[in-house]
């Protein structure tokens, strides 16, 4: 199942989904920030690194 060769989403890609008679949805993808080493628990709790919160 899937593409061959595989293709993964990258920053700048846009995923468009629609259901006829219901509507459409667009999702733009951006690069994730790299968490500070040892800051993983904070990222899981808040979704942001401590640097991003400052």
Secondary structure, DSSP 8 states (H G I E B T S, - for coil): ---SS-----TT-EEEEEETTTEEEEEE--------TT-HHHHHHHSS-HHHH-
